[in-house]
Structure formats: structure tokens, C-alpha cells
Amino acid sequence: MSRFQKNTLLTFSLLAFVAYAPLYYSIRNAIKKETLPVPYASPETVSYFSLGDWEVQGKESDPKTLRILSELIDFEFQKVTGGVYLGKENSLSSAKKQRTNFLLFGTFEWKEKGIEFTPKLRSIEQKSTYSGKSVFLLYEERGKLVSLMYQSLSHLFDETIRLHRLIKRTPEWKIPSEDDFLSDSEFVRLSEYDPKSSYEEKSTLLKSLEFPSEYLQFIKIGLSLEKRTEDSFKEIWRSVEGNSNLSTYTKFYVAKNIAEFYFTKKEFSKSIEYATAARKERESLKSVFHSDYADTISLLGKALVLDGKKEEAVYYLTSARKLYDTLGLLLDPSSVENSYFYGLLLYDLTQPELASYELSSIRGEVSNGPDQVYLDFNLAKVYYDLGRYDAALSLLKDQRQIIMNESLANHDIALYSYNLYAATLYKSGKWSVAKSVWESIVNAKSTYGIEEKPYHRFALFNLAVLSKLRNNPEQTETYYKQYVKLSPYGQIVDLPSADRFEIGKTIYPYTWDKPNPNSFTDLEEKTIRSYTGRYLFNGQDEEIRARTYENRLEDTNLFLDDLLNEKAFLSKPMSALRKTLFGDLKRFEKGNQIVFFDIGPALNHPEYPGVTSLAVAKHFSGMEVVLWELPGEVDLFLKKVKPELKDRLYAFPNIRILSADGVGEFQSVYPDPKNWILRNRPIPNLKGKTIIIRAANSIDIYEPYTKILPHFQNIGSELKNNPILYFFNRSILLKPAGKEKFILIGNQSIRGFHHNFQSLDRNGEPPYSILPFTVSEEVNQ
């Protein structure tokens, strides 16, 4: 409180004493409180600083010198105690940038005989920048530059705090000696080192460098750590642990890096061993009030949790959380992950209320979409167990948006969440909607191999419980028998008399594989793989390769007819799909504004060339139908197929023939006029069009998955702006406009997919089925 403020308050207090005594005493107490000294040893007085980018004055500079000086100063600052050095400013998290009190940097000027450096400091709180006394060194004395820069920067730091009477403690600097540092030649050779170079380039350079420098030993050790082998780690730690020539910080750095490696490899006992060593080194450095120490004990706690030692982990995760809080770094990514583990651990230790508080505090701080989906599931489960069903429902609805945006509708965590969503709906009094969600999970087995998944068994069990509660013993027995049949013996649960459902356990981070944003989910990949590479194209006769028959793929036409017929009575999933593909249906009457690609349409068939494509062109006269066939098969069609059969095909003006490999790069194949057989017909313009692709007994069975995945990626990338429906063998996939990734949304019946014989029998299956939870954010359809 300033002197003016105190005098003003005293004046008012005198007036208040005369007019109203209680007001006088209130003002007096406020003055006492405001004038209490801030304890010098409190966390608020600790200085948080980082290293900024160098500035250059004049036209001349040496990027290599600037780079190595930044690396060397950063390395020396890591040894500071009594303050918190957060690192290079350009590599800090948002939380650490906001926590920074002071930013150290400086200006270089290359002169005729040497280098001049002016230290600078930016006070974030005061929004001011201060400059110190410049230092000058001859070029032949550059090796001493680091020591002089360190001294000038630290002196400016201390003087800024002293002169401006800042309530901040000055750090305990570890100023490197000029004599013990680098010679000019050593400095020049070391400046060739670039951390961003390849492993081979760095290795070659460092082998040629041999002189006494701790930093040189540090980067050599860092390069050895990049080998990422167990033998190399043992050898490195053996050489580092008892080496008195290395600083405690270097030992800490090595131990922590090895611990992190084993943690990511899920070898948690080894991670615990090295994390413990790192903790001891950091404590001997006398720098425990630091984010590095918090990260270390957090790593130790996380490894203990995943190693099954949850009671031991409580101390470390709790201590890490308290330290992050005191440091003002609760929103740093490392702290957020610590809170994630801490919240789940509290739940496992029967503290659900505390767990819900901890997990909800980090919601919105997890930047990765899939990680947020897992967090939402875990938090929703905690809410469910607490009986806070409205909160759980709200959370799971928000989660659905992320699931759809990330194309994770068929991911395991999404299906676990659907099961939890259904249980929550039941608890909220919506038993019929809950039943339909569980049924959609059970019925998904017709689209992909889901029967071995726990959530499939949970859905069967929950349907049995629901049927029992609804007094339907026949359904109860049917569902429960299926559940028992699919469940491992030790995991079979007896049917309860109350509404107790199976929803699984909370899921810790690092216990799942992160989904590849450019690939299919596990369920989708296994389904697509089940078709691919089953036959060798060149190992079959022409007649077998071109086998087809009328009405073989009629289910495609039925599916499209339902979507395009505005009078058709559609289910909610089909209505949602129609909206995604077509929007305003009036534009697409008779297939207008749609381009249909039929890959491998049996154009070489002696009796029915392209008969399935012909059926599409006939049924949807406004649709442009492209027969995408291999060049060799097109040549056989032109040479061997009877003219009248060709004419029958050519009679449809909406037919085109593209002679190209079905898995070729679309951007190279499609626009090339040489690939189009009917030269008098224009190449369809794809801008603003809906695209439909079909591969049925063509690339789907002849090409390996290693070619099919890049094919989907290429089509998704090149036609990103178009909505695409893809009939791949029996599977139906969707790519909404604006996205690149396909998701599996349903399947067609077995009709026409017997490769070795002709059959139009659906074997009791419907013509098609759609997974309700893949086409809309609404699960309860």
C-alpha cells in the first residue's frame, strides 16, 4: 500500500471515528492487514525466469554462434538453485509462459575485432525491459563468452530486483569459470553442433570432438540416450552415476530420461527404479521447488499406479499435485496428467467425490481429442457411481461431438461410452431408449467382429437385467445365455435382482493405444482386412476374373433408392445419413449431382459386360456412372466383347469408362484424358458433387491391405470437400464433406458376394443395415 493510500485511509478513518465508530475499526484493521510484511521465504517471492531469443544489431551475425550460446546458457541455467528456471521461452507450455516473472535475453553486435553483448531483462509483471552493461570479447576469446554472458545476465537480474525493490528472491547462480570453459578453437568446433540434425550427423561430429567440457559430455550422453536400447541405458547410467566430473543436474537428466523411456515402453518396475534415482539426484541438487522435481515425483507415482502399487503412489501423486499448485503450474500439461492419475487413484481408493472434483478440474485442459474422450468416459463413470445421472448424461452428450469430429464412432472407448450412456439413460427413467442403445451394440456383430469385446458382453448382460426388471423371463434367459457363452469363466456375473448394470472400470492413461488419425479403428481395420488379398488376380482365368451376373448387387440400388426417394419412410440413422450425403434432396432427383464410381465392374464379361454398373445407370438416369476398370481388362473388352453388347452399354449417355488401376493415385488417374475411353463424353466435374464408390469383388479381394489403406487415404484427401459413400465389399463406409477419414457405418447382405458360385439369396439378412451410433451425434435412434 502506497503512502498516499495510507494517508487517504487515515483521513477517512478520523472522519469515521467521529461519525461512526464501527467503520473506524474496520478501516484500521484493513490498514493493519495491508501493511503486514510478505514473508521472504514464501513461494510468492521465488523468481521464475526463462531464456528468450537473442537479438542481433547490425547486418552481420553468425547463426551457429547464436545457437550454441543459447544451448550453453540454457545448460548452465539448469543448475541454478533458489529460483525456478523454466527453460527456453520458445519451448515452454502456455502455463509456464504465463508463470514467467522475468525473461532474460540480449543483443549481439558483430564488430571488427570482436563481439559485443548487451544483457537485457523483461519484467513481465512490471511490463518493462531493462538493459545491463555491455561486454566485449575479441573473436579469439569467444570461448569465455558464455561465462561473461552468464555474469552479465545474472548481475542484471539481481540489480533489477534490488533497484526496483521487487519482493523477489535472487537465485543462487552457479557462474561458470572463464578459465575452465572453452578455448576459441573448441568453441568454434562445438558451434557446428545442431540439436536438430540427424542422429548420424550428430554422431559423426561428436566423435571428432574430444576436449574437457561438461556440456560436450552432456550432449554425447544425450546422443547415447537416443539409441533407446536397454544395454545402452545400463552402460550410460553406470558411467554417469559415479562420475564426480559430471554435475548433479546431468545425472538427474540421464536418470529421468531413462525412467521416461521405460514408462512409455510400459516397463514400470524399471521406470520406478530410474525415477527414484532421478528424485534422489534432484534432491541432492537442492532444487526441489521446481517443475522438474514435480515432474519426477509425478512420473514415479504414475509408474507405481500402473505397476499395481496404488497405495505407494498416493504420496507421490499428492506431493506432485501440491507442488504444481504451489508453483502456480496446475494447468501445465504435466500437472494435468498428474491430476488425471490422481483423480482415478482417488476413485479406486473409494473417494469418488474427491475424484470427481479432481477430474472435472482438468476437463477442457486435455488438448488431444481421443484423450478427452477417455477422460469424459472416466468422469461420467464417476458421476454415474455417485448417482449424478444428469451430469453424466450431459458429459456423454458432449463427448459424442468429439467422437464424431475425430471419426472415432467405432473405437473401443466410444462403444464403452455407449454402454455407459444406456445405463445412465435407464437410471434417468428412459428404459426404452436404453434398451435400443444396448440392442444397437449387440446387433453391431453383423457389421464387425465385436463379440470378443467386453462391452458387447456388458450389453448382453444389461439387456438380460433390463428384461428381468421388465418381467420378461424368456428374453432374460436368451440374453443371459449369450452373455455366459461369450464370457471367460472367471468373469461371469450372476444376474442381480436390482438395476445393477455392467459398465466396466475406469481406464488409466497409457493403458490404451492412441488411435492413428489417418487410419481405421481396430474394429474397422479387422473388417476391411478380412476381405483383402484373398485372391491373386493374375492367377485366375479371364472368365473367373470377369464373373458377374444380373441383379448381383441389387442391394446397392435398394440402399440408394431409399436414400434418394423423398417419400421413403426412413429410420433416424438413414435420415441422418441422407442429410450428410445430400442435404437438400431436391438437387439430387434421379441421381443428379452424383458421380458413381464402380471399381472393377467386370467389363470383360462375355455375356454381361458391366451389368451391375448398367443397372445403376438405368435405375438413376441423372447419375454419372464411371466404370473404373484395369487397362488390361479394358483392352479385352474392346477386342473380345461383341459389338452389340458394347452398344448396349454405350446406349446409356450417363456412362463413362475410366481405364486405370483402381488403387492408383486419384489425382494422377482421374484428370488425364488418355485414361477415358469414350472421348466424346466429358470427364465428370466433381466440384460440389456427392461421390459414391463401389468395389465389390474387385480391389477389395484382389489387393492387399497395404494398398487398400493408402487408397482410402488418397481418395479421402483428394476428395476432401465431397461427401463420399463407399460400398467396399459388404461394408458401407462414409466420409462426410470436409473430412478425410472414412468410417464404417454398416453393411450389405451376403447376396452377390459369393466369389465361387452365383447366388441371389440373402440367407435371411436384410438388404442392408446401418449402425445408429456412426452417422449422428444422437446415440438413441
GIRAJO-V856018 format. One record per run of one state. SS is the DSSP state (helix for helix, strand for strand, loop for the rest). FROM is the first residue (numbers start at 0). TO is the last residue. If there is no record, write none. Layout:
BEGIN
ss:SS from:FROM to:TO
ss:SS from:FROM to:TO
END
This chain:
BEGIN
ss:loop from:0 to:1
ss:helix from:2 to:18
ss:loop from:19 to:19
ss:helix from:20 to:33
ss:loop from:34 to:41
ss:helix from:42 to:44
ss:loop from:45 to:46
ss:strand from:47 to:50
ss:loop from:51 to:53
ss:strand from:54 to:56
ss:loop from:57 to:61
ss:helix from:62 to:76
ss:loop from:77 to:79
ss:strand from:80 to:80
ss:loop from:81 to:82
ss:strand from:83 to:87
ss:helix from:88 to:90
ss:loop from:91 to:92
ss:helix from:93 to:98
ss:loop from:99 to:100
ss:strand from:101 to:109
ss:loop from:110 to:112
ss:strand from:113 to:122
ss:loop from:123 to:126
ss:strand from:127 to:130
ss:loop from:131 to:133
ss:strand from:134 to:137
ss:helix from:138 to:162
ss:loop from:163 to:170
ss:strand from:171 to:171
ss:loop from:172 to:182
ss:helix from:183 to:189
ss:loop from:190 to:197
ss:helix from:198 to:206
ss:loop from:207 to:212
ss:helix from:213 to:224
ss:loop from:225 to:228
ss:helix from:229 to:240
ss:loop from:241 to:246
ss:helix from:247 to:263
ss:loop from:264 to:266
ss:helix from:267 to:283
ss:loop from:284 to:289
ss:helix from:290 to:305
ss:loop from:306 to:308
ss:helix from:309 to:326
ss:loop from:327 to:331
ss:helix from:332 to:347
ss:loop from:348 to:350
ss:helix from:351 to:361
ss:loop from:362 to:367
ss:helix from:368 to:385
ss:loop from:386 to:387
ss:helix from:388 to:404
ss:loop from:405 to:410
ss:helix from:411 to:426
ss:loop from:427 to:429
ss:helix from:430 to:445
ss:loop from:446 to:452
ss:helix from:453 to:468
ss:loop from:469 to:471
ss:helix from:472 to:485
ss:loop from:486 to:487
ss:helix from:488 to:490
ss:loop from:491 to:520
ss:helix from:521 to:530
ss:loop from:531 to:535
ss:helix from:536 to:538
ss:loop from:539 to:540
ss:helix from:541 to:544
ss:loop from:545 to:552
ss:helix from:553 to:563
ss:loop from:564 to:570
ss:helix from:571 to:581
ss:loop from:582 to:583
ss:helix from:584 to:590
ss:loop from:591 to:592
ss:strand from:593 to:598
ss:loop from:599 to:609
ss:helix from:610 to:618
ss:loop from:619 to:622
ss:strand from:623 to:628
ss:loop from:629 to:629
ss:helix from:630 to:639
ss:loop from:640 to:641
ss:helix from:642 to:649
ss:loop from:650 to:653
ss:strand from:654 to:658
ss:loop from:659 to:664
ss:helix from:665 to:668
ss:loop from:669 to:671
ss:helix from:672 to:674
ss:strand from:675 to:675
ss:loop from:676 to:688
ss:strand from:689 to:694
ss:loop from:695 to:697
ss:helix from:698 to:701
ss:loop from:702 to:703
ss:helix from:704 to:717
ss:loop from:718 to:722
ss:strand from:723 to:727
ss:loop from:728 to:729
ss:strand from:730 to:734
ss:loop from:735 to:741
ss:strand from:742 to:747
ss:loop from:748 to:766
ss:strand from:767 to:769
ss:loop from:770 to:770
ss:helix from:771 to:773
ss:loop from:774 to:780
END
